[in-house]
Amino acid sequence: MSQITLYLDEATQALVEQAAKAHGLSKSRWVAELIRKHAAHEWPHNCLALAGRFADFPLREVDDPQGAVADTPRLGF
């Protein structure tokens, strides 16, 4: 298991100690869980569950259930 050193001011150190104690975790475990939570490379499940839930989303065309919109004519070069 690797180790890192954090330099914290006294106020921040106190916040870490209070939060870790409130969650019943060591300071190391509490910081590690924060890193896992905020450094994840995937969307949270509760966010993914919202996909497609908004039938009246402004970008969706009412007449086209698939949401396809005709492409804008483009200028040639």
C-alpha positions in Angstrom: 0.0 0.0 0.0 1.4 3.4 -1.0 1.6 6.4 1.3 1.3 10.1 0.6 2.0 13.2 2.7 -0.5 16.0 3.0 0.3 19.4 4.4 -2.8 20.9 6.0 -3.3 24.1 7.9 -4.7 23.6 11.4 -8.3 24.5 10.5 -8.3 21.9 7.6 -6.7 19.3 9.8 -9.4 19.8 12.4 -12.1 19.4 9.7 -10.5 16.1 8.6 -10.3 14.8 12.1 -13.9 15.8 12.9 -15.3 14.3 9.6 -13.4 11.1 10.0 -14.5 10.6 13.6 -18.1 11.4 12.6 -18.0 8.7 10.0 -16.3 6.2 12.3 -13.2 6.0 10.0 -9.5 6.6 10.3 -8.3 9.8 8.7 -6.5 7.8 6.1 -9.6 5.8 5.2 -11.8 8.9 5.1 -9.4 10.7 2.8 -9.1 7.6 0.6 -12.8 7.3 0.2 -13.1 11.0 -0.8 -10.4 10.4 -3.4 -12.3 7.4 -4.8 -15.5 9.3 -4.8 -14.2 12.4 -6.6 -11.6 10.9 -8.9 -13.9 8.3 -10.4 -14.1 8.2 -14.2 -17.7 7.2 -14.5 -21.0 8.9 -13.9 -22.8 8.1 -10.6 -25.6 5.5 -10.9 -28.2 8.0 -9.8 -27.1 10.4 -12.6 -27.2 7.6 -15.2 -30.7 6.7 -14.1 -31.9 10.1 -15.3 -31.0 9.5 -18.9 -34.1 9.7 -21.1 -36.4 10.7 -18.2 -37.2 14.1 -19.5 -39.7 13.8 -22.3 -40.1 17.5 -22.6 -36.3 18.3 -22.8 -36.0 21.4 -25.0 -33.7 19.7 -27.6 -36.3 17.0 -28.4 -38.7 17.6 -31.3 -42.3 17.1 -30.4 -43.3 15.7 -33.8 -40.3 13.3 -34.0 -40.3 10.7 -31.3 -36.7 9.7 -32.2 -35.6 13.3 -31.7 -34.0 13.5 -35.1 -33.6 17.0 -36.5 -32.8 17.8 -40.1 -29.1 18.9 -40.6 -28.4 22.5 -41.2 -27.4 23.3 -44.8 -23.6 23.7 -45.0 -21.5 26.1 -47.0 -19.1 24.7 -49.5 -15.5 25.8 -49.7 
